[in-house]
Amino acid sequence: MARGISKAAVIGGGVIGGGWVARLINAGCAVSVFDPNPDAAAGIEAVLARNHSAQLRLWPGQAPRRGKIHYATSIAEAVAGAELVQESVPERMELKQAVHAEIGAALEAGAVVGSSTSGLLPSIIQKNMPNGDRMLAAHPYNPVYLLPVVEIVGGDRTAPDAVARALEIYTAIGMVPVHIKKEIDAFVGDRLLEAMWRESLWLVRDGVASAGEIDDVVRYGLGLRFAQMGQFMTYRLGGGAGGFRHFLEQFAPSLTWPWTRLMDVPEWNDALVERIVAESDAHAEGLSVDELERIRDNNLVDFLKVLAANDWGAGRALQNPVAASLDEKMPETMLEEMFDGDKLVPWRGRVEDDWTDYNNHMTEYRYLHVFSLATDELLLACGGGAGYVAQGFSFYTAETHIRHIDEVAAGAEIYVETRVFSDGGKKLHLFHAMYAVDGAGDGGHLLATGEHLLLHVDMAAGRAVPMPASIAEAFVRIAKSQAGRDLPQGMGAGISMNKTKKATN
Ligand SMILES: NC(=O)c1ccc[n+]([C@@H]2O[C@H](COP(=O)([O-])OP(=O)(O)OC[C@H]3O[C@@H](n4cnc5c(N)ncnc54)[C@H](O)[C@@H]3O)[C@@H](O)[C@H]2O)c1
């Protein structure tokens, strides 16, 4: 298995930098970010919220992993101790060079610097950079947290072992690095995109098809093929039984016909810009960028799941983050960070779009889903996560009682506050309370409670056994810290016909 990394730096936290932060924390990596824009953190949090939704959809029933994020106040601070530095500042050569000079000066021995540049040559970026032999282009695709490919391009000064280490690191964080053999403007992906983009502009400019119609030709047809087979394999099938050679012989002559405008570029003027924007606006059917991004992510997640089920293409790159974390050390501060004052809050999130029923309210089994995510996070923080399960022990839920108190709609921010009752023996008694963050006072308003009895189990022996001291100590410590408080309302309650009668009277 590739050697992973535990600390990374992201320099520039816009669309792509935010995506890298998400990709890295999904892999359990601590990330230090530097971006001089005071609004950058809010932008990154929005990307992280989309990533969180995507991870919940990708790995149902599993709490998304989250490495720690630190917002640094300088490049040097962010880069200190990082094994991977990913630069994602705007695509201007002078800016890239200046930023890389600072990164290089603060770089740790053995670290790798990847530039997200879409096509600037790494040889020029690294020219005067200290430790420039550790720098290469590492060009991802948007959204970085879902699309696995990253093009790796070395420059004149790039050391072969920096490339080798980069291939290891990007693989370890669930990506598919493609090492481009020769340094060339725009690498591979953007050269292909550029050809299609140029032709699309001509078709709009000449009034052959609208922006929306061109998108339809792609999304209803050739795009669906490309996502699974790419250019060559798709054409290979076009030859039918005669094979790829037959296809090439049949269609080779058309390459000399004037079908495409090749390098010719339409004049870039206000009229063309207005036309493209208006046609694309009409095609977007009033959906905002945020809505379109969520639709894109949901579709990408479902495509990836289909490809994984068929053991094909990008589906093969999917790495379950829980499996990847088995031999990782649990973050020591995770439990402390769950405390909000004296409240233990193991889970925060939002009601996902596909969690609602026909009333547009969170559907009933998702209440249990949220409570089980909170339980999983708490178990992880107390030492009972996937690594512990791999040793043959686990916590099994023996009994659950959920009270549905109020409804909640898609998009609402919610969190779970937990009371722990444990003497560190075989049993663990949890009382979760789910709240909506809606400005109704400090704590939001109560949506549901979930009371659960868990047993600590030796899986090989098939029976409940006392928890080991390290885990017992964590639960007993929480239980003692909460012991002075009133018992939660509804704890130990059963279903009562009297109450039901009252409610229906
Ligand atoms: N947007 C895409 O689809 C895409 C895809 C692949 C690669 N890229 C490449 O990724 C890079 C970033 O593109 P983007 O779309 O995220 O741009 P962006 O404008 O969304 O983000 C750039 C960020 O860099 C920050 N920044 C500016 N100067 C900085 C400095 N000196 N130090 C640290 N941060 C600084 C800005 O405040 C901004 O938040 C570019 O090289 C681009 O070519 C973009």
The ligand as an SDF file (V2000), in Angstrom:
LIG
                    3D

 44 48  0  0  0  0  0  0  0  0999 V2000
  -11.7120   26.1020  -11.6560 N   0  0  0  0  0  0  0  0  0  0  0  0
  -11.4220   24.9720  -12.2740 C   0  0  0  0  0  0  0  0  0  0  0  0
  -12.2850   24.2850  -12.8320 O   0  0  0  0  0  0  0  0  0  0  0  0
   -9.9940   24.4550  -12.2850 C   0  0  0  0  0  0  0  0  0  0  0  0
   -9.7690   23.0880  -12.5820 C   0  0  0  0  0  0  0  0  0  0  0  0
   -8.4670   22.5910  -12.4920 C   0  0  0  0  0  0  0  0  0  0  0  0
   -7.4100   23.4340  -12.1540 C   0  0  0  0  0  0  0  0  0  0  0  0
   -7.6480   24.7580  -11.8870 N   0  0  0  0  0  0  0  0  0  0  0  0
   -6.5090   25.5940  -11.5040 C   0  0  0  0  0  0  0  0  0  0  0  0
   -6.5340   25.7720  -10.0920 O   0  0  0  0  0  0  0  0  0  0  0  0
   -5.9580   27.0380   -9.7490 C   0  0  0  0  0  0  0  0  0  0  0  0
   -6.9460   27.8300   -8.9010 C   0  0  0  0  0  0  0  0  0  0  0  0
   -8.1240   28.0210   -9.6580 O   0  0  0  0  0  0  0  0  0  0  0  0
   -9.5340   28.3170   -8.9510 P   0  0  0  0  0  0  0  0  0  0  0  0
  -10.5670   28.0750   -9.9910 O   0  0  0  0  0  0  0  0  0  0  0  0
   -9.6180   27.6160   -7.6540 O   0  0  0  0  0  0  0  0  0  0  0  0
   -9.4070   29.8880   -8.6980 O   0  0  0  0  0  0  0  0  0  0  0  0
  -10.1830   30.7800   -7.6080 P   0  0  0  0  0  0  0  0  0  0  0  0
  -10.1430   32.1530   -8.1070 O   0  0  0  0  0  0  0  0  0  0  0  0
  -11.5160   30.1570   -7.2950 O   0  0  0  0  0  0  0  0  0  0  0  0
   -9.2770   30.6440   -6.2970 O   0  0  0  0  0  0  0  0  0  0  0  0
   -8.0010   31.1740   -6.1820 C   0  0  0  0  0  0  0  0  0  0  0  0
   -7.7540   31.4840   -4.7260 C   0  0  0  0  0  0  0  0  0  0  0  0
   -6.3980   31.8570   -4.5620 O   0  0  0  0  0  0  0  0  0  0  0  0
   -6.3430   32.8990   -3.5810 C   0  0  0  0  0  0  0  0  0  0  0  0
   -5.0870   33.6380   -3.6900 N   0  0  0  0  0  0  0  0  0  0  0  0
   -4.7880   34.7010   -4.4630 C   0  0  0  0  0  0  0  0  0  0  0  0
   -3.5080   35.0980   -4.2160 N   0  0  0  0  0  0  0  0  0  0  0  0
   -3.0070   34.2480   -3.2800 C   0  0  0  0  0  0  0  0  0  0  0  0
   -1.7530   34.1530   -2.6210 C   0  0  0  0  0  0  0  0  0  0  0  0
   -0.7620   34.9870   -2.8790 N   0  0  0  0  0  0  0  0  0  0  0  0
   -1.5900   33.1610   -1.7080 N   0  0  0  0  0  0  0  0  0  0  0  0
   -2.5890   32.3010   -1.4250 C   0  0  0  0  0  0  0  0  0  0  0  0
   -3.8010   32.3620   -2.0280 N   0  0  0  0  0  0  0  0  0  0  0  0
   -4.0070   33.3220   -2.9440 C   0  0  0  0  0  0  0  0  0  0  0  0
   -7.5760   33.7350   -3.8800 C   0  0  0  0  0  0  0  0  0  0  0  0
   -7.9390   34.5300   -2.7560 O   0  0  0  0  0  0  0  0  0  0  0  0
   -8.5950   32.6600   -4.2110 C   0  0  0  0  0  0  0  0  0  0  0  0
   -9.3220   32.2460   -3.0560 O   0  0  0  0  0  0  0  0  0  0  0  0
   -5.5920   27.7070  -11.0770 C   0  0  0  0  0  0  0  0  0  0  0  0
   -4.2440   27.4420  -11.3620 O   0  0  0  0  0  0  0  0  0  0  0  0
   -6.4820   26.9910  -12.0860 C   0  0  0  0  0  0  0  0  0  0  0  0
   -5.9640   26.9890  -13.3930 O   0  0  0  0  0  0  0  0  0  0  0  0
   -8.9150   25.2820  -11.9270 C   0  0  0  0  0  0  0  0  0  0  0  0
  1  2  1  0
  2  3  2  0
  2  4  1  0
  4  5  1  0
  4 44  2  0
  5  6  2  0
  6  7  1  0
  7  8  2  0
  8  9  1  0
  8 44  1  0
  9 10  1  0
  9 42  1  0
 10 11  1  0
 11 12  1  0
 11 40  1  0
 12 13  1  0
 13 14  1  0
 14 15  2  0
 14 16  1  0
 14 17  1  0
 17 18  1  0
 18 19  2  0
 18 20  1  0
 18 21  1  0
 21 22  1  0
 22 23  1  0
 23 24  1  0
 23 38  1  0
 24 25  1  0
 25 26  1  0
 25 36  1  0
 26 27  1  0
 26 35  1  0
 27 28  2  0
 28 29  1  0
 29 30  1  0
 29 35  2  0
 30 31  1  0
 30 32  2  0
 32 33  1  0
 33 34  2  0
 34 35  1  0
 36 37  1  0
 36 38  1  0
 38 39  1  0
 40 41  1  0
 40 42  1  0
 42 43  1  0
M  CHG  2   8   1  16  -1
M  END
$$$$
